[in-house]
């Protein structure tokens, strides 16, 4: 299995530090607003990685933090006349709802920054004691030039970084490149007591503290969006490795941007689409299909045409599963030694080549349909079982019977079809047609055959 390591800019064999155990940390959201499609791209990507690693037999501990204290949260609270904790709690809950709606697995550990302040203070104090940090008027800064490897992750030299740095006359830092580890509290702001007075942590320090506390001194995979590569992840490496004298992470992974008109989607640019809004027009599988059709490291251009195409792809796979399920039977064995399963693994082992892996799903759907048409029960069961199993590895929910909500839908549809069947037997064609037409208007298409009536979602 090979993955692209952003730190070395090379595709490397994946060898965890401790056998089959994998410690994976992903930078979570700063909760001051609703999650958008850029967040969906990020967290669906790492959800796919976690699911696949577990499929390959790795024991994954997945941590994803929540930044619940930050300048943006404080500004939002001041704007709305409330407290930062009210803002962060509201949008953390909204984020969790959005992730659940996208069928993104919950992490094994999801720590809040505000619950780990003392761990952050301890790291800042150690950095200061060892000469890597200094305090000015209650603020504590990291001395970047004390860490010779600074810039290696983002492939930038200190000289290049210096050339792009600007320092205002009032700046308290020793050097333009130094970054904040601890910020003194302004009047009325949320704060905690520290050796430097009341204040709050800088953004970068929280991930160093929580990755070490909840996972390991050196983690296997650190992942996040490409926009975090510099300065956030660069700063995490510097402060962690200076404090603890061990590598922070073995592999670094970064997903590409979502773009609109070739510009990165972001709240700061005002060109974002919230997940809630997107789900009004497209289901979770369509959004996942849209994202996984592209390699995770590449940018994804958002437009309705691409999502419409993704919707058609999902429809084809779902219709195949719905159409074939009753013919395939239950308790089917999944043949992971088959050519298709091996091709799926080969694709995913190649730095998570999801587009190649998804092509195999379509191949299986075609084979299953042909097997049904030729009444080849063995091939139908084999292809169908693999289709459902491998789609689940990628996080799709093609088999409607898996969730409680879908079971409710199935039960309601069974009741509606029974009512319609009785109407047809009584030759009440008006009622029968009305049920069919009303369902069609809602995107549910009925198929009347000699064996009865089935339904699919358009």
C-alpha positions, 0 to 999 in steps of 0.5 A: 500500500502506497500513499503520497507523503506531503512532507517528502513530496514522494509516494511511499510504502505505508508502514505504520509505526506499531504493526497494524495499529494506525494513529490518525489525526485530522484537523477539525473545524473552527465552529463559528458558522455552518459547514460548507462543501469545502468541509465536505470534501475534506472530511469525506476524504478522510472518512474514505481513508479511515474506512479503507484502512480498516477494510485492509485490516488496520486498527485505526484510532481516528482523532478529529479536534474541534476548535471552539476558541478562536478570533472568529468565534469571539468576533461572531459572539460579539456581533450576535451579542452572546458568548463564544461558548454559545456560538461554538456549541451551536455550530459544533452541533450543526457540524455534527449534524452535517457530517451525519447527513453525509454518512461520515463516520464519527471519529474515535476521539473528538476533543475540544480545544477548551478542554485541553488548555492545561496541556497547551500551557504545559507545552508553551512553558516547556518551549519557553524554558528551552529557549524556543519561545519568548514572552512579550506583554503576556503574549508568547511567540515561537522563535522560528529560526531556532528550528532549522527544518522550518519550511520543509513541509511547505517546501519553502526556505527561511529566506523565501519566507523572510522575503514575503514577511511584513512587520508593522512598526508596532509588532512585538515579535522579535522576528517577522516569522515568529508565531503566537503560542499564547495570546494575552486576553483583551478586555471582555474576552474569554480567557484562562489563567497562565504563567503569562497572565490571563489569555488563550492559546494560539490556534496552532498549539492545540493540535500539537497538544491533542495529537500527543495526548489522545494518540501518541508522541509520533502519530502515523498520519496527520491529515487536513486540507491543503490550505492548512499545509502552511502555516498551520501544519508547518507550525505544528511540526516546529513547536511539537518537535522542539518541545518533544524531540521526536517527529510529530507525524510519519505521513502527512496527507492533504486534500485539494481545494474545492474551487468555484470559477477556479477560485478556492471555496472559502467563507472569507471569499464568500463563494461557499455553499453550505452542506445544508443547502447542498443537501436540499438538492443532492443526497449524501451519496451524490455529494460523495460520488462527486468528491470521490470521482476526483483524486483526493489531492487534486482540486475539484471544480464545483458546478451543477453539471458535475453534481448532476453527472454524479447524481446520474452515476449514483442513480445507476448504482442504486437502481442496480442494487434495488433492482437486483436485491430481491433476486440475489437473496440474503446472506451472500458471501463476499469473495475478496479473492475475486478479480474485481476485489483484487482490482479494487484493492490495487486501485485503493492501495495506489494512494487511494485512487477512488476513481479507478475503484468506483469504475469497478463498482459499475463493472460489478453492477453491469455483471450482476444485471447481465447475470440476472437477465441470463438467470445465472443465480451464482454470478448474480449473487457473487457480483451483487455481494461484492457491489454492496460490500465495496461500495460500503468500503467507500462510504456509499449507502446503496443498500437502502435496508441498512439504516433505520430511516430507510427501513421506515421508508421501506415499511411506508412504501410497502404500505402504499404499494399494498393500498395501490394493489388493492385499488387495482384489484378493485379496478379503482384506476383513478386511485391507482394512477393518483398514487403512481403520479404523486410518488413520481412527482416526489422522485419515486418511480413505480415499475409494474411487472407480472411479478408485482410492483417495485420502486426506485428513487430517481 
